[in-house]
Amino acid sequence: MHILLMSGSAASDINSAQLMLFEFFSTLYGTCFMTLNLHQLVRLADSVRTLGPLFTHSCFPFEDKNGVLLNMIQGTQNIDNQI
């Protein structure tokens, strides 16, 4: 994670970080139990390649909008009409 947070990381360092994250989680949980959240952590290296170091971007504004959408829903049917 430190490599992915650093500015100016070389492409080889980012590749190494991605491999280390995958090895850590696949060893800890096994590849058959790698859930979506763990998969997203492993794919952080792609975000660094595309957007730069992790400290330069955030998903919190999008998560906040999920809360706004959730408050608009009052039941389990016709969710699209409720929003």
C-alpha positions in Angstrom: 0.0 0.0 0.0 2.9 2.3 0.7 4.1 1.9 -2.9 0.6 2.8 -4.2 0.5 5.9 -2.0 3.9 7.2 -3.1 4.1 9.8 -5.9 6.5 9.0 -8.7 6.3 5.2 -8.3 7.9 3.4 -11.2 5.7 1.0 -13.3 7.8 -1.9 -12.1 7.1 -0.9 -8.5 3.3 -0.7 -9.1 3.4 -4.1 -10.8 5.2 -5.5 -7.8 2.7 -4.0 -5.4 -0.2 -5.5 -7.4 1.5 -8.9 -7.2 2.2 -8.6 -3.5 -1.4 -7.7 -2.8 -2.7 -10.6 -4.8 -0.3 -13.0 -3.1 -1.1 -11.7 0.4 -4.9 -12.0 -0.1 -4.8 -15.3 -2.0 -2.5 -16.8 0.7 -4.7 -15.5 3.5 -8.1 -16.3 2.0 -7.5 -18.5 -1.0 -8.4 -17.6 -4.5 -11.8 -19.4 -4.3 -12.9 -17.1 -1.4 -11.6 -13.8 -2.9 -14.7 -11.6 -2.7 -15.4 -8.5 -4.7 -13.9 -6.3 -2.0 -10.7 -8.2 -2.0 -10.6 -8.2 -5.8 -11.0 -4.4 -5.7 -8.1 -4.0 -3.4 -5.9 -6.1 -5.7 -7.0 -3.8 -8.6 -5.8 -0.6 -6.8 -2.7 -0.8 -8.9 -4.8 -0.1 -12.0 -6.2 3.0 -10.4 -2.7 4.2 -9.7 -1.7 3.6 -13.3 -4.7 5.5 -14.5 -5.2 8.3 -11.9 -1.9 8.6 -10.1 -1.1 7.9 -6.4 -3.9 6.8 -4.2 -3.8 10.0 -2.1 -4.8 12.1 -5.1 -8.3 10.7 -5.5 -11.2 9.6 -3.3 -14.4 7.7 -3.7 -16.1 9.2 -0.6 -18.2 11.7 -2.7 -19.7 8.7 -4.6 -20.3 6.8 -1.4 -22.1 9.8 0.0 -24.4 9.8 -3.0 -25.2 6.1 -2.3 -26.6 7.3 1.1 -28.8 9.9 -0.6 -30.2 7.2 -3.0 -30.7 4.8 -0.1 -32.8 7.4 1.8 -35.1 7.8 -1.3 -36.1 4.1 -1.2 -39.0 3.2 1.1 -39.6 -0.4 0.1 -38.4 -3.3 -2.0 -40.7 -2.9 -5.0 -40.6 -0.3 -7.8 -37.2 1.0 -6.6 -36.6 2.8 -9.9 -39.9 4.7 -9.6 -39.1 5.7 -6.0 -35.8 7.2 -7.0 
